[in-house]
Amino acid sequence: MHRITVFLGPSLDRETAEGILTATYLPPAKRGDLLAAVDSGSTIICLIDGVFHQESAVAHREILHALKKRIQVIGSSSMGALRAAEMDTFGMVGIGEIYRMYKNGELESDDEVALIFDPVAFTALSEPLINIRCTLKRAKEKGIINQSAHDTLLKAARSIFYPQRTYTRICSVAGELLDAQTRKEFLSWLNVGQCDQKRDDAIAALKYIKQHTDLSNR
């Protein structure tokens, strides 16, 4: 039987995760945590969330160490997607759209997935730039905003330091470049149309592990 360890935080709530995959769920990974997971006997490690600036981030050598021990390492959604794009040539498995975008060079900075979160409940307190990108793209496709408003809002979002990114603040920074009616319609539409690509990718990673472990246990 596999022993699965998943590092999970604000990308997906624990209840939903546990409904998809039975595993040991740990908080966002910091440096040394993957080594500890290896030492604990994990046979599959899934890195979804990790710390960025609060503490030292997961090191590449930790992933290499796990892979050399023939432990499957999967990355998705946040820190996991970033590391998978860097380490997939060594055997790490990347899952999801965010991983694909890092791998293809559409995304480069860790700023794209960075956010601040409640350290106890792990709920997000700011909006990651990648989710904003996906939301603005959908809003444009749905006719909620036009190309000019899309570009204005994205520029405003990129100008804001990641812990302060919220849609209300983005609209405020856009200022008079975004007309009042568009601002009102966009903010209202968010209640039903907002994207959460990090959540989607985290779910995809857990389903991937579930599917492959089910197959290997037959």
N, C-alpha and C positions, 0 to 999 in steps of 0.2 A: 504493500500500500504506500501511496505517496504521502509525504508530509509537506503540506503546502503552507508557505508563509506569505502573507500579503501586507505590504506597507501602504496604508490607506488613510486619507485624511479628508480634506474638504471636497475632493473630486466626486465622492459618492458617499451617501449615508450608509452606516454600518448595517442597518436593518435590510436594506435592499441588497447589499453585497452578500450578506449571509443567506438570503433567500436564493441567490444564484449559485454560490459555491461554499461548501464547507471547508474552512481553512482557519489557520491562526492569523487573526488580524491585529496588526501592530500600528502604532502612530506613524506619521510621516518619517521617513528614514533620514538619519543623520550619519555622519561619517562613523564607521565602525559597526553600524547596525547589520549590514549584510554579512560581515565576518561573523558576527554573533549568530545570525540565522544559519550560517553554514555549520558552525560549531554545535548548534542545537539539534542538528540532524535533518534539516530541511532538504527535501529532494527537488522541490520546485519553489522558486522565489519570484514573486510578482512585485515589481516596483512600480507603484502608481504615483504616490505622493512622497515628496522629500523636502527637507528644509533647503532654503536658498541662502538667505542672508542672516538668519537668526543664529545659526551655528554652521560648522563646516559641513559641506554637502557630501553626499555619497561619492567616494573616490572610484576612479576607473579600475584601480588595482583590486578593489574589493570584488568587482564584477568578474574580472579576469580570474581571481582566486576561486570564485564559485564555479566558473565555467571549467576550469582545470580539474575541479573535483567532480566533473560530470553532472553538475547540478543545472537544471534548466532555469534560465533567468529570463523573465518576460518583462518588458517595459511598455508603459502606455500612459496616455493622458497628460501627465505633468512632467515631473522630474524623470519618470520612467520613459516617456517618449523621447526626451532630450538625450538621455544616456543610451537608449536603444539605437538612435540614429548615429551615435558615435561609436557604438560597440557591436553592431550587428555583424560586422565582418569577422568578429571573433566568436560568434555563436549566440549572442543575445538575440532574443526574438522581439521584434517591435510589432505592436498591434495598434490599429486605429488611424484616423485621419491626421491627428496632430503629429504622430510619428512620421507618417508619410510626408507631411509638409516640411518637417525638419530634414528628413532624408533628402528630399528634392531641392532643398535650399530656399523654399518659399518662406520659411521661418529660420531665423539665425540666433536671435538673442533669447536667453532664459527669461527675459522680461515678458515674453509672450505668454508664459504660463504662470508667472509669479503673481501671488496675491497675499493678503494677510488673512488670518483666520483665528477664530476663538481657540485658544490652546486646550480647552477642556472639551467643548462640544464639537470642535473641528468644523464649525460652520464658517463659510466664507464671509469676510467682512469687506471685501473689495471685489471688483470684477476683473478677471484675467483678460488680457488684451486679445487672446485668441478667441474667446467667447464673444467679445465685442466685434471682432472682424466677422465672425460667422453670423452674428445677429444683424449687422449692418448689411451684409450681402443678402440675407433673406428679406430684410425690410425693403431693399431696392427691388428684388425680384417680385415682391408682393405689391409693389407700387406705393408703399407707405412713404418712401423717400425717393428722390431722384438722384442721379449720379453726383450732382453738385453737393447735395446735402450729405450723401454718403461720404464723399471725400472730405468735407468739412468736419464731420463728426469723427471720422477716423484720425484726421490730423489732430483734432482736439484731444482725443483719447491718448494718442502717442505722446503728446506733450505733457501729460499728467504723470507724476511719479506713481508707480504701481499701487502703493497702499491707499492712494486717494482716488482710485478709479471707480466711479459709480456713474450710472447713466445720467443722473441728475446733474452731477458735476460736469460731465462731458458736454451736456447741452448748455450749461452755464458758460463754460470756457469757449464754446463755439460762438456765443454772443449774438450779435446782430447779423452774423453771416448765415444764421439759421432763422428763418422767419417764424414768427410766433405760432402760426397755425400748424406748420410742419412739426415744430417742437412738441406741441400739444398732442398731435396725432401719433407721433412716434412714441412718446412716453406712455400713452394710453395703450398702444399696440403691444408694448413689451409684456403686458400682463398675460398675453396669449401667444405671442410670437417669439419671445426671447429664446436664443439658442444656448445650449450648455454642452458644447462639444467635449469638454473634459469629462463630464458625466457619461456621455455616450461612449467615449473611448474606454473609460474604466469598465463599464458594463461589458463591452466587447472583449476586453482582456479576460475578465472572469469567465465569460461564456466560452472563450477559446480554451482556457485551462479545463473547465468542466467537460467539454467535448472530448478533449484529448486524453484526459485521465479516465473517462468512461471507456474509451476505446482500448486503452492500455490495460484496463482491469478485466476485460472480457476473456 
